Amino acid sequence: MLMVISPAKTLNYDGADYPHFTQPSKLDQSQALVEQLSTYDSPQLSKLMKISDKLAQLNQQRYQDFQTPFSPENAKQALLVFNGDVYRGIDVENYDSDDLTFAQAHLRILSGLYGILRPLDLMQPYRLEMGTKLATEKGKNLYEFWGDQISSLINADLEKQDAPCLVNLASNEYFKSVDLKSLNARVLNIAFKENKAGTYKVVAIHAKRARGLMVDFVIRNRIENPELMKGFDRDGYCFNEALSEADSWVFCRD
């Protein structure tokens, strides 16, 4: 079983250090994107990414500062850096080495710049959402740039799993980067819904945190069989069999 989640825009490089790390699998491709983006000035980045002038200036400098090889001196492990809504549900600050080892084997983070990251892969700060319409020699956007590279890495990881199932806890924007036609495994989609006047609906901010809570639940309980995820009961959520289908599970709370 392998879970995939989206990255976060908010990054934190000030947390505690961890001695073990790995390198991103597609760093050469990341380098190619950075080389192209480093030729853009701030106004061009602002228009491309639809971000403020201040953020454009920050990311222009990030692309100028990008350097390989990655080391603990110039980069940090992805799961320790991302700090958005999903990651606030993952209690990584209290993880021990066994927790991080399990996460390394069962969690992947989709990324516009890095393609896909393992939790302990080093990364340097960046801003590049998967939906960015960055034209490259491979196509008109990042989906075409990455092609089937992400699904190929996922397939290789799933071959090592006892239960070859990809659990989708990512946003639509990021999960679109996975080429499902070339994926050799079951795909299980997970949704989280809130009771709004008697109707269960997805509320984005709550759903993001719930995805992180599910990741944390799986890691803490060393879950490798997807069926055991139905026992998820954090923050009042529970599995709703009536709203669920074979490969689309819904967890609700009132």
HELIX and SHEET records of a PDB file:
HELIX    1   1 LEU A   27  LEU A   37  1                                  11    
HELIX    2   2 SER A   42  MET A   49  1                                   8    
HELIX    3   3 ASP A   53  ASP A   65  1                                  13    
HELIX    4   4 ALA A   78  VAL A   81  1                                   4    
HELIX    5   5 ASP A   85  ARG A   88  1                                   4    
HELIX    6   6 VAL A   92  ASN A   94  5                                   3    
HELIX    7   7 SER A   97  HIS A  106  1                                  10    
HELIX    8   8 LEU A  142  TRP A  146  1                                   5    
HELIX    9   9 GLN A  149  LEU A  158  1                                  10    
HELIX   10  10 ASN A  172  PHE A  175  1                                   4    
HELIX   11  11 LEU A  180  SER A  182  5                                   3    
HELIX   12  12 ALA A  204  ASN A  221  1                                  18    
HELIX   13  13 PRO A  226  GLY A  231  5                                   6    
HELIX   14  14 ARG A  234  GLY A  236  5                                   3    
SHEET    1   A 6 GLY A 115  LEU A 117  0                                        
SHEET    2   A 6 LEU A 107  SER A 111 -1                                        
SHEET    3   A 6 LEU A   2  ILE A   5  1                                        
SHEET    4   A 6 CYS A 165  ASN A 168  1                                        
SHEET    5   A 6 ARG A 186  LYS A 196  1                                        
SHEET    6   A 6 THR A 199  LYS A 201 -1                                        
SHEET    1   B 7 GLY A 115  LEU A 117  0                                        
SHEET    2   B 7 LEU A 107  SER A 111 -1                                        
SHEET    3   B 7 LEU A   2  ILE A   5  1                                        
SHEET    4   B 7 CYS A 165  ASN A 168  1                                        
SHEET    5   B 7 ARG A 186  LYS A 196  1                                        
SHEET    6   B 7 SER A 248  ARG A 253  1                                        
SHEET    7   B 7 CYS A 238  PHE A 239 -1                                        
SHEET    1   C 2 LYS A  76  GLN A  77  0                                        
SHEET    2   C 2 LEU A 122  MET A 123 -1                                        
END                                                                             
